[in-house]
Amino acid sequence: MARSFALVRVAVPVRAAGRVWWWLGVLSAAVGVFVPGFTGRWIGLLAGAAAFLVAAAVAFLVRRKRYGRLAAAASRAGKSVILQDRAVTVRVWRRDRRWWFPVALVLAIGSSAGAPATAGLLLAGVGAGLWLKAVGLGRWERAHGVLLWVRPEFARRSPAAAAVPGWLTTGPAAGDARPGGARRRALARV
């Protein structure tokens, strides 16, 4: 008899990270605009716009080749696996990083004393890059007609971390998340 184990959608933690960093960045940039900074508001916003673009590109491109290699080498999951709900994956991801969020928010708002809104736009750029990475994973999943999964113990840090030996695939209807990690509108009744 095959031993059952849990699987986590690869795109869900990437999308969750993108969402959190985006909203933290937008909030801290909005507050930072009203902080009188050393460089002045317009210079801070221009530097923040540049930081946003660079951070989005870096977040999107980091480990891109590793994601591609893991996706291409993914093997079919067995019938005995347990598919973790999207909401559970997001909740665990947030709980593991719950101290990062207030620290990042305070640091981003505090740095506005030097350059208003720059650090907030940097965080928002990281969020946008991660969201684009999740969208790219969704495109790959749709193009190949499969969903990508990883064991939760390997994905605690990142779904493409060096410790991750490989990904698994299921059919496109498995689980409660669409390709790319977005929430399904309504689950089909079987």
PyMOL commands that place a pseudoatom at each C-alpha (Angstrom):
pseudoatom trace, name=CA, resn=MET, resi=1, chain=A, elem=C, hetatm=0, pos=[0.000, 0.000, 0.000]
pseudoatom trace, name=CA, resn=ALA, resi=2, chain=A, elem=C, hetatm=0, pos=[1.357, 3.434, -0.968]
pseudoatom trace, name=CA, resn=ARG, resi=3, chain=A, elem=C, hetatm=0, pos=[2.118, 5.907, 1.799]
pseudoatom trace, name=CA, resn=SER, resi=4, chain=A, elem=C, hetatm=0, pos=[0.138, 9.147, 1.508]
pseudoatom trace, name=CA, resn=PHE, resi=5, chain=A, elem=C, hetatm=0, pos=[1.696, 12.567, 1.928]
pseudoatom trace, name=CA, resn=ALA, resi=6, chain=A, elem=C, hetatm=0, pos=[0.569, 16.155, 1.456]
pseudoatom trace, name=CA, resn=LEU, resi=7, chain=A, elem=C, hetatm=0, pos=[1.282, 18.412, -1.495]
pseudoatom trace, name=CA, resn=VAL, resi=8, chain=A, elem=C, hetatm=0, pos=[1.221, 22.207, -1.784]
pseudoatom trace, name=CA, resn=ARG, resi=9, chain=A, elem=C, hetatm=0, pos=[0.589, 24.091, -5.021]
pseudoatom trace, name=CA, resn=VAL, resi=10, chain=A, elem=C, hetatm=0, pos=[3.843, 25.689, -6.197]
pseudoatom trace, name=CA, resn=ALA, resi=11, chain=A, elem=C, hetatm=0, pos=[2.246, 28.953, -7.329]
pseudoatom trace, name=CA, resn=VAL, resi=12, chain=A, elem=C, hetatm=0, pos=[0.207, 29.555, -4.154]
pseudoatom trace, name=CA, resn=PRO, resi=13, chain=A, elem=C, hetatm=0, pos=[3.056, 30.638, -1.809]
pseudoatom trace, name=CA, resn=VAL, resi=14, chain=A, elem=C, hetatm=0, pos=[4.605, 32.691, -4.629]
pseudoatom trace, name=CA, resn=ARG, resi=15, chain=A, elem=C, hetatm=0, pos=[1.300, 34.480, -5.217]
pseudoatom trace, name=CA, resn=ALA, resi=16, chain=A, elem=C, hetatm=0, pos=[0.722, 34.904, -1.456]
pseudoatom trace, name=CA, resn=ALA, resi=17, chain=A, elem=C, hetatm=0, pos=[4.154, 36.499, -1.083]
pseudoatom trace, name=CA, resn=GLY, resi=18, chain=A, elem=C, hetatm=0, pos=[3.470, 38.817, -3.982]
pseudoatom trace, name=CA, resn=ARG, resi=19, chain=A, elem=C, hetatm=0, pos=[0.170, 39.928, -2.520]
pseudoatom trace, name=CA, resn=VAL, resi=20, chain=A, elem=C, hetatm=0, pos=[1.550, 40.617, 0.956]
pseudoatom trace, name=CA, resn=TRP, resi=21, chain=A, elem=C, hetatm=0, pos=[4.623, 42.530, -0.240]
pseudoatom trace, name=CA, resn=TRP, resi=22, chain=A, elem=C, hetatm=0, pos=[2.530, 44.509, -2.730]
pseudoatom trace, name=CA, resn=TRP, resi=23, chain=A, elem=C, hetatm=0, pos=[0.040, 45.723, -0.107]
pseudoatom trace, name=CA, resn=LEU, resi=24, chain=A, elem=C, hetatm=0, pos=[2.721, 46.394, 2.505]
pseudoatom trace, name=CA, resn=GLY, resi=25, chain=A, elem=C, hetatm=0, pos=[4.613, 48.407, -0.096]
pseudoatom trace, name=CA, resn=VAL, resi=26, chain=A, elem=C, hetatm=0, pos=[1.566, 50.374, -1.199]
pseudoatom trace, name=CA, resn=LEU, resi=27, chain=A, elem=C, hetatm=0, pos=[0.629, 51.140, 2.422]
pseudoatom trace, name=CA, resn=SER, resi=28, chain=A, elem=C, hetatm=0, pos=[4.128, 52.213, 3.439]
pseudoatom trace, name=CA, resn=ALA, resi=29, chain=A, elem=C, hetatm=0, pos=[4.562, 54.298, 0.259]
pseudoatom trace, name=CA, resn=ALA, resi=30, chain=A, elem=C, hetatm=0, pos=[1.224, 56.024, 0.869]
pseudoatom trace, name=CA, resn=VAL, resi=31, chain=A, elem=C, hetatm=0, pos=[2.224, 56.866, 4.439]
pseudoatom trace, name=CA, resn=GLY, resi=32, chain=A, elem=C, hetatm=0, pos=[5.776, 57.734, 3.370]
pseudoatom trace, name=CA, resn=VAL, resi=33, chain=A, elem=C, hetatm=0, pos=[4.587, 60.386, 0.938]
pseudoatom trace, name=CA, resn=PHE, resi=34, chain=A, elem=C, hetatm=0, pos=[3.376, 62.446, 3.896]
pseudoatom trace, name=CA, resn=VAL, resi=35, chain=A, elem=C, hetatm=0, pos=[6.632, 62.131, 5.852]
pseudoatom trace, name=CA, resn=PRO, resi=36, chain=A, elem=C, hetatm=0, pos=[8.884, 65.140, 5.280]
pseudoatom trace, name=CA, resn=GLY, resi=37, chain=A, elem=C, hetatm=0, pos=[12.032, 63.481, 3.958]
pseudoatom trace, name=CA, resn=PHE, resi=38, chain=A, elem=C, hetatm=0, pos=[15.612, 64.634, 3.603]
pseudoatom trace, name=CA, resn=THR, resi=39, chain=A, elem=C, hetatm=0, pos=[15.627, 64.306, -0.203]
pseudoatom trace, name=CA, resn=GLY, resi=40, chain=A, elem=C, hetatm=0, pos=[12.186, 65.765, -0.781]
pseudoatom trace, name=CA, resn=ARG, resi=41, chain=A, elem=C, hetatm=0, pos=[8.986, 64.135, -1.962]
pseudoatom trace, name=CA, resn=TRP, resi=42, chain=A, elem=C, hetatm=0, pos=[9.618, 64.189, -5.739]
pseudoatom trace, name=CA, resn=ILE, resi=43, chain=A, elem=C, hetatm=0, pos=[13.133, 62.782, -5.552]
pseudoatom trace, name=CA, resn=GLY, resi=44, chain=A, elem=C, hetatm=0, pos=[11.881, 60.074, -3.192]
pseudoatom trace, name=CA, resn=LEU, resi=45, chain=A, elem=C, hetatm=0, pos=[9.047, 59.181, -5.571]
pseudoatom trace, name=CA, resn=LEU, resi=46, chain=A, elem=C, hetatm=0, pos=[11.360, 59.105, -8.606]
pseudoatom trace, name=CA, resn=ALA, resi=47, chain=A, elem=C, hetatm=0, pos=[13.880, 56.941, -6.742]
pseudoatom trace, name=CA, resn=GLY, resi=48, chain=A, elem=C, hetatm=0, pos=[10.983, 54.756, -5.597]
pseudoatom trace, name=CA, resn=ALA, resi=49, chain=A, elem=C, hetatm=0, pos=[9.727, 54.349, -9.163]
pseudoatom trace, name=CA, resn=ALA, resi=50, chain=A, elem=C, hetatm=0, pos=[13.185, 53.215, -10.262]
pseudoatom trace, name=CA, resn=ALA, resi=51, chain=A, elem=C, hetatm=0, pos=[13.433, 50.891, -7.250]
pseudoatom trace, name=CA, resn=PHE, resi=52, chain=A, elem=C, hetatm=0, pos=[9.978, 49.494, -8.081]
pseudoatom trace, name=CA, resn=LEU, resi=53, chain=A, elem=C, hetatm=0, pos=[11.029, 48.571, -11.626]
pseudoatom trace, name=CA, resn=VAL, resi=54, chain=A, elem=C, hetatm=0, pos=[14.344, 47.057, -10.565]
pseudoatom trace, name=CA, resn=ALA, resi=55, chain=A, elem=C, hetatm=0, pos=[12.786, 45.100, -7.672]
pseudoatom trace, name=CA, resn=ALA, resi=56, chain=A, elem=C, hetatm=0, pos=[9.976, 43.771, -9.887]
pseudoatom trace, name=CA, resn=ALA, resi=57, chain=A, elem=C, hetatm=0, pos=[12.475, 42.601, -12.515]
pseudoatom trace, name=CA, resn=VAL, resi=58, chain=A, elem=C, hetatm=0, pos=[14.756, 40.978, -9.939]
pseudoatom trace, name=CA, resn=ALA, resi=59, chain=A, elem=C, hetatm=0, pos=[11.895, 39.234, -8.083]
pseudoatom trace, name=CA, resn=PHE, resi=60, chain=A, elem=C, hetatm=0, pos=[10.559, 37.938, -11.397]
pseudoatom trace, name=CA, resn=LEU, resi=61, chain=A, elem=C, hetatm=0, pos=[13.927, 36.712, -12.692]
pseudoatom trace, name=CA, resn=VAL, resi=62, chain=A, elem=C, hetatm=0, pos=[15.439, 35.212, -9.509]
pseudoatom trace, name=CA, resn=ARG, resi=63, chain=A, elem=C, hetatm=0, pos=[15.470, 31.401, -9.732]
pseudoatom trace, name=CA, resn=ARG, resi=64, chain=A, elem=C, hetatm=0, pos=[13.626, 31.529, -13.067]
pseudoatom trace, name=CA, resn=LYS, resi=65, chain=A, elem=C, hetatm=0, pos=[15.871, 28.831, -14.571]
pseudoatom trace, name=CA, resn=ARG, resi=66, chain=A, elem=C, hetatm=0, pos=[15.440, 26.653, -11.483]
pseudoatom trace, name=CA, resn=TYR, resi=67, chain=A, elem=C, hetatm=0, pos=[11.646, 26.997, -11.738]
pseudoatom trace, name=CA, resn=GLY, resi=68, chain=A, elem=C, hetatm=0, pos=[11.852, 25.966, -15.401]
pseudoatom trace, name=CA, resn=ARG, resi=69, chain=A, elem=C, hetatm=0, pos=[14.063, 22.950, -14.661]
pseudoatom trace, name=CA, resn=LEU, resi=70, chain=A, elem=C, hetatm=0, pos=[11.837, 21.771, -11.804]
pseudoatom trace, name=CA, resn=ALA, resi=71, chain=A, elem=C, hetatm=0, pos=[8.691, 22.191, -13.920]
pseudoatom trace, name=CA, resn=ALA, resi=72, chain=A, elem=C, hetatm=0, pos=[10.186, 20.318, -16.891]
pseudoatom trace, name=CA, resn=ALA, resi=73, chain=A, elem=C, hetatm=0, pos=[11.376, 17.454, -14.675]
pseudoatom trace, name=CA, resn=ALA, resi=74, chain=A, elem=C, hetatm=0, pos=[8.172, 17.177, -12.609]
pseudoatom trace, name=CA, resn=SER, resi=75, chain=A, elem=C, hetatm=0, pos=[6.763, 13.686, -12.284]
pseudoatom trace, name=CA, resn=ARG, resi=76, chain=A, elem=C, hetatm=0, pos=[3.176, 12.544, -11.938]
pseudoatom trace, name=CA, resn=ALA, resi=77, chain=A, elem=C, hetatm=0, pos=[1.840, 12.452, -8.359]
pseudoatom trace, name=CA, resn=GLY, resi=78, chain=A, elem=C, hetatm=0, pos=[0.454, 9.188, -7.069]
pseudoatom trace, name=CA, resn=LYS, resi=79, chain=A, elem=C, hetatm=0, pos=[-3.194, 8.631, -6.246]
pseudoatom trace, name=CA, resn=SER, resi=80, chain=A, elem=C, hetatm=0, pos=[-2.473, 8.460, -2.503]
pseudoatom trace, name=CA, resn=VAL, resi=81, chain=A, elem=C, hetatm=0, pos=[-1.378, 12.093, -2.101]
pseudoatom trace, name=CA, resn=ILE, resi=82, chain=A, elem=C, hetatm=0, pos=[-3.361, 14.623, -0.086]
pseudoatom trace, name=CA, resn=LEU, resi=83, chain=A, elem=C, hetatm=0, pos=[-3.747, 17.999, -1.778]
pseudoatom trace, name=CA, resn=GLN, resi=84, chain=A, elem=C, hetatm=0, pos=[-3.492, 20.872, 0.686]
pseudoatom trace, name=CA, resn=ASP, resi=85, chain=A, elem=C, hetatm=0, pos=[-6.127, 23.589, 0.362]
pseudoatom trace, name=CA, resn=ARG, resi=86, chain=A, elem=C, hetatm=0, pos=[-5.056, 26.953, -0.986]
pseudoatom trace, name=CA, resn=ALA, resi=87, chain=A, elem=C, hetatm=0, pos=[-6.274, 28.735, 2.158]
pseudoatom trace, name=CA, resn=VAL, resi=88, chain=A, elem=C, hetatm=0, pos=[-4.234, 26.430, 4.403]
pseudoatom trace, name=CA, resn=THR, resi=89, chain=A, elem=C, hetatm=0, pos=[-1.099, 27.012, 2.325]
pseudoatom trace, name=CA, resn=VAL, resi=90, chain=A, elem=C, hetatm=0, pos=[-1.534, 30.792, 2.489]
pseudoatom trace, name=CA, resn=ARG, resi=91, chain=A, elem=C, hetatm=0, pos=[-2.249, 30.690, 6.237]
pseudoatom trace, name=CA, resn=VAL, resi=92, chain=A, elem=C, hetatm=0, pos=[0.857, 28.592, 6.952]
pseudoatom trace, name=CA, resn=TRP, resi=93, chain=A, elem=C, hetatm=0, pos=[3.007, 30.815, 4.738]
pseudoatom trace, name=CA, resn=ARG, resi=94, chain=A, elem=C, hetatm=0, pos=[1.820, 33.957, 6.543]
pseudoatom trace, name=CA, resn=ARG, resi=95, chain=A, elem=C, hetatm=0, pos=[2.173, 32.402, 9.995]
pseudoatom trace, name=CA, resn=ASP, resi=96, chain=A, elem=C, hetatm=0, pos=[5.785, 31.388, 9.278]
pseudoatom trace, name=CA, resn=ARG, resi=97, chain=A, elem=C, hetatm=0, pos=[6.621, 34.988, 8.321]
pseudoatom trace, name=CA, resn=ARG, resi=98, chain=A, elem=C, hetatm=0, pos=[4.331, 36.940, 10.651]
pseudoatom trace, name=CA, resn=TRP, resi=99, chain=A, elem=C, hetatm=0, pos=[7.218, 38.919, 12.207]
pseudoatom trace, name=CA, resn=TRP, resi=100, chain=A, elem=C, hetatm=0, pos=[8.626, 40.013, 8.860]
pseudoatom trace, name=CA, resn=PHE, resi=101, chain=A, elem=C, hetatm=0, pos=[5.552, 42.039, 7.942]
pseudoatom trace, name=CA, resn=PRO, resi=102, chain=A, elem=C, hetatm=0, pos=[5.455, 44.579, 10.792]
pseudoatom trace, name=CA, resn=VAL, resi=103, chain=A, elem=C, hetatm=0, pos=[9.250, 44.908, 10.715]
pseudoatom trace, name=CA, resn=ALA, resi=104, chain=A, elem=C, hetatm=0, pos=[9.248, 45.551, 6.949]
pseudoatom trace, name=CA, resn=LEU, resi=105, chain=A, elem=C, hetatm=0, pos=[6.388, 48.039, 7.302]
pseudoatom trace, name=CA, resn=VAL, resi=106, chain=A, elem=C, hetatm=0, pos=[8.092, 49.987, 10.108]
pseudoatom trace, name=CA, resn=LEU, resi=107, chain=A, elem=C, hetatm=0, pos=[11.437, 50.028, 8.283]
pseudoatom trace, name=CA, resn=ALA, resi=108, chain=A, elem=C, hetatm=0, pos=[9.841, 51.156, 5.019]
pseudoatom trace, name=CA, resn=ILE, resi=109, chain=A, elem=C, hetatm=0, pos=[7.891, 53.954, 6.718]
pseudoatom trace, name=CA, resn=GLY, resi=110, chain=A, elem=C, hetatm=0, pos=[10.915, 54.917, 8.827]
pseudoatom trace, name=CA, resn=SER, resi=111, chain=A, elem=C, hetatm=0, pos=[13.158, 55.137, 5.777]
pseudoatom trace, name=CA, resn=SER, resi=112, chain=A, elem=C, hetatm=0, pos=[10.800, 57.775, 4.400]
pseudoatom trace, name=CA, resn=ALA, resi=113, chain=A, elem=C, hetatm=0, pos=[12.607, 60.241, 6.671]
pseudoatom trace, name=CA, resn=GLY, resi=114, chain=A, elem=C, hetatm=0, pos=[15.463, 59.937, 4.187]
pseudoatom trace, name=CA, resn=ALA, resi=115, chain=A, elem=C, hetatm=0, pos=[13.656, 59.371, 0.892]
pseudoatom trace, name=CA, resn=PRO, resi=116, chain=A, elem=C, hetatm=0, pos=[9.848, 59.532, 1.055]
pseudoatom trace, name=CA, resn=ALA, resi=117, chain=A, elem=C, hetatm=0, pos=[8.012, 56.439, -0.286]
pseudoatom trace, name=CA, resn=THR, resi=118, chain=A, elem=C, hetatm=0, pos=[11.137, 54.883, -1.825]
pseudoatom trace, name=CA, resn=ALA, resi=119, chain=A, elem=C, hetatm=0, pos=[11.292, 51.758, 0.360]
pseudoatom trace, name=CA, resn=GLY, resi=120, chain=A, elem=C, hetatm=0, pos=[7.527, 51.294, 0.099]
pseudoatom trace, name=CA, resn=LEU, resi=121, chain=A, elem=C, hetatm=0, pos=[7.705, 51.335, -3.693]
pseudoatom trace, name=CA, resn=LEU, resi=122, chain=A, elem=C, hetatm=0, pos=[10.619, 48.890, -3.483]
pseudoatom trace, name=CA, resn=LEU, resi=123, chain=A, elem=C, hetatm=0, pos=[8.449, 46.465, -1.464]
pseudoatom trace, name=CA, resn=ALA, resi=124, chain=A, elem=C, hetatm=0, pos=[5.584, 46.938, -3.912]
pseudoatom trace, name=CA, resn=GLY, resi=125, chain=A, elem=C, hetatm=0, pos=[7.989, 46.123, -6.753]
pseudoatom trace, name=CA, resn=VAL, resi=126, chain=A, elem=C, hetatm=0, pos=[8.988, 42.860, -5.074]
pseudoatom trace, name=CA, resn=GLY, resi=127, chain=A, elem=C, hetatm=0, pos=[5.299, 42.025, -4.722]
pseudoatom trace, name=CA, resn=ALA, resi=128, chain=A, elem=C, hetatm=0, pos=[4.609, 42.822, -8.377]
pseudoatom trace, name=CA, resn=GLY, resi=129, chain=A, elem=C, hetatm=0, pos=[7.552, 40.679, -9.514]
pseudoatom trace, name=CA, resn=LEU, resi=130, chain=A, elem=C, hetatm=0, pos=[6.398, 37.711, -7.444]
pseudoatom trace, name=CA, resn=TRP, resi=131, chain=A, elem=C, hetatm=0, pos=[2.849, 38.090, -8.738]
pseudoatom trace, name=CA, resn=LEU, resi=132, chain=A, elem=C, hetatm=0, pos=[4.209, 38.069, -12.315]
pseudoatom trace, name=CA, resn=LYS, resi=133, chain=A, elem=C, hetatm=0, pos=[6.175, 34.920, -11.457]
pseudoatom trace, name=CA, resn=ALA, resi=134, chain=A, elem=C, hetatm=0, pos=[2.963, 33.231, -10.245]
pseudoatom trace, name=CA, resn=VAL, resi=135, chain=A, elem=C, hetatm=0, pos=[1.208, 34.313, -13.449]
pseudoatom trace, name=CA, resn=GLY, resi=136, chain=A, elem=C, hetatm=0, pos=[4.092, 32.797, -15.446]
pseudoatom trace, name=CA, resn=LEU, resi=137, chain=A, elem=C, hetatm=0, pos=[3.713, 29.532, -13.542]
pseudoatom trace, name=CA, resn=GLY, resi=138, chain=A, elem=C, hetatm=0, pos=[-0.002, 29.600, -14.358]
pseudoatom trace, name=CA, resn=ARG, resi=139, chain=A, elem=C, hetatm=0, pos=[0.734, 30.050, -18.057]
pseudoatom trace, name=CA, resn=TRP, resi=140, chain=A, elem=C, hetatm=0, pos=[3.122, 27.084, -17.961]
pseudoatom trace, name=CA, resn=GLU, resi=141, chain=A, elem=C, hetatm=0, pos=[0.506, 24.976, -16.171]
pseudoatom trace, name=CA, resn=ARG, resi=142, chain=A, elem=C, hetatm=0, pos=[-2.199, 25.868, -18.713]
pseudoatom trace, name=CA, resn=ALA, resi=143, chain=A, elem=C, hetatm=0, pos=[0.124, 25.240, -21.663]
pseudoatom trace, name=CA, resn=HIS, resi=144, chain=A, elem=C, hetatm=0, pos=[1.034, 21.775, -20.363]
pseudoatom trace, name=CA, resn=GLY, resi=145, chain=A, elem=C, hetatm=0, pos=[-2.394, 20.859, -18.954]
pseudoatom trace, name=CA, resn=VAL, resi=146, chain=A, elem=C, hetatm=0, pos=[-1.080, 20.059, -15.463]
pseudoatom trace, name=CA, resn=LEU, resi=147, chain=A, elem=C, hetatm=0, pos=[-0.802, 21.670, -12.024]
pseudoatom trace, name=CA, resn=LEU, resi=148, chain=A, elem=C, hetatm=0, pos=[2.564, 21.836, -10.229]
pseudoatom trace, name=CA, resn=TRP, resi=149, chain=A, elem=C, hetatm=0, pos=[2.841, 20.657, -6.615]
pseudoatom trace, name=CA, resn=VAL, resi=150, chain=A, elem=C, hetatm=0, pos=[5.615, 20.354, -4.026]
pseudoatom trace, name=CA, resn=ARG, resi=151, chain=A, elem=C, hetatm=0, pos=[5.875, 18.705, -0.621]
pseudoatom trace, name=CA, resn=PRO, resi=152, chain=A, elem=C, hetatm=0, pos=[5.170, 21.240, 2.190]
pseudoatom trace, name=CA, resn=GLU, resi=153, chain=A, elem=C, hetatm=0, pos=[8.329, 20.431, 4.148]
pseudoatom trace, name=CA, resn=PHE, resi=154, chain=A, elem=C, hetatm=0, pos=[10.432, 21.288, 1.089]
pseudoatom trace, name=CA, resn=ALA, resi=155, chain=A, elem=C, hetatm=0, pos=[8.473, 24.457, 0.328]
pseudoatom trace, name=CA, resn=ARG, resi=156, chain=A, elem=C, hetatm=0, pos=[8.742, 26.057, 3.786]
pseudoatom trace, name=CA, resn=ARG, resi=157, chain=A, elem=C, hetatm=0, pos=[11.339, 28.523, 2.507]
pseudoatom trace, name=CA, resn=SER, resi=158, chain=A, elem=C, hetatm=0, pos=[10.690, 28.584, -1.226]
pseudoatom trace, name=CA, resn=PRO, resi=159, chain=A, elem=C, hetatm=0, pos=[9.090, 26.174, -3.708]
pseudoatom trace, name=CA, resn=ALA, resi=160, chain=A, elem=C, hetatm=0, pos=[12.338, 26.291, -5.711]
pseudoatom trace, name=CA, resn=ALA, resi=161, chain=A, elem=C, hetatm=0, pos=[14.868, 26.234, -2.855]
pseudoatom trace, name=CA, resn=ALA, resi=162, chain=A, elem=C, hetatm=0, pos=[18.001, 24.137, -3.251]
pseudoatom trace, name=CA, resn=ALA, resi=163, chain=A, elem=C, hetatm=0, pos=[16.612, 21.532, -0.815]
pseudoatom trace, name=CA, resn=VAL, resi=164, chain=A, elem=C, hetatm=0, pos=[13.602, 20.827, -3.080]
pseudoatom trace, name=CA, resn=PRO, resi=165, chain=A, elem=C, hetatm=0, pos=[14.336, 17.553, -4.909]
pseudoatom trace, name=CA, resn=GLY, resi=166, chain=A, elem=C, hetatm=0, pos=[11.532, 17.944, -7.434]
pseudoatom trace, name=CA, resn=TRP, resi=167, chain=A, elem=C, hetatm=0, pos=[7.950, 18.853, -8.134]
pseudoatom trace, name=CA, resn=LEU, resi=168, chain=A, elem=C, hetatm=0, pos=[4.954, 16.671, -8.849]
pseudoatom trace, name=CA, resn=THR, resi=169, chain=A, elem=C, hetatm=0, pos=[2.061, 17.172, -11.251]
pseudoatom trace, name=CA, resn=THR, resi=170, chain=A, elem=C, hetatm=0, pos=[-1.644, 16.451, -11.228]
pseudoatom trace, name=CA, resn=GLY, resi=171, chain=A, elem=C, hetatm=0, pos=[-4.409, 17.062, -13.711]
pseudoatom trace, name=CA, resn=PRO, resi=172, chain=A, elem=C, hetatm=0, pos=[-5.690, 20.620, -14.167]
pseudoatom trace, name=CA, resn=ALA, resi=173, chain=A, elem=C, hetatm=0, pos=[-8.882, 20.018, -12.160]
pseudoatom trace, name=CA, resn=ALA, resi=174, chain=A, elem=C, hetatm=0, pos=[-7.113, 18.923, -8.942]
pseudoatom trace, name=CA, resn=GLY, resi=175, chain=A, elem=C, hetatm=0, pos=[-7.215, 21.097, -5.850]
pseudoatom trace, name=CA, resn=ASP, resi=176, chain=A, elem=C, hetatm=0, pos=[-9.028, 24.326, -5.136]
pseudoatom trace, name=CA, resn=ALA, resi=177, chain=A, elem=C, hetatm=0, pos=[-6.750, 26.784, -6.950]
pseudoatom trace, name=CA, resn=ARG, resi=178, chain=A, elem=C, hetatm=0, pos=[-6.576, 27.717, -10.621]
pseudoatom trace, name=CA, resn=PRO, resi=179, chain=A, elem=C, hetatm=0, pos=[-3.328, 27.668, -12.614]
pseudoatom trace, name=CA, resn=GLY, resi=180, chain=A, elem=C, hetatm=0, pos=[-1.101, 30.375, -11.184]
pseudoatom trace, name=CA, resn=GLY, resi=181, chain=A, elem=C, hetatm=0, pos=[-2.414, 29.898, -7.640]
pseudoatom trace, name=CA, resn=ALA, resi=182, chain=A, elem=C, hetatm=0, pos=[-5.517, 32.087, -7.883]
pseudoatom trace, name=CA, resn=ARG, resi=183, chain=A, elem=C, hetatm=0, pos=[-8.668, 31.107, -6.044]
pseudoatom trace, name=CA, resn=ARG, resi=184, chain=A, elem=C, hetatm=0, pos=[-11.211, 29.106, -8.038]
pseudoatom trace, name=CA, resn=ARG, resi=185, chain=A, elem=C, hetatm=0, pos=[-14.508, 30.947, -8.375]
pseudoatom trace, name=CA, resn=ALA, resi=186, chain=A, elem=C, hetatm=0, pos=[-16.685, 27.915, -7.669]
pseudoatom trace, name=CA, resn=LEU, resi=187, chain=A, elem=C, hetatm=0, pos=[-15.772, 24.294, -7.155]
pseudoatom trace, name=CA, resn=ALA, resi=188, chain=A, elem=C, hetatm=0, pos=[-17.457, 21.895, -9.549]
pseudoatom trace, name=CA, resn=ARG, resi=189, chain=A, elem=C, hetatm=0, pos=[-19.638, 19.314, -7.868]
pseudoatom trace, name=CA, resn=VAL, resi=190, chain=A, elem=C, hetatm=0, pos=[-18.786, 15.745, -8.699]
for i in range(1, 190): cmd.bond("trace and resi %d" % i, "trace and resi %d" % (i + 1))
show_as sticks, trace
zoom trace
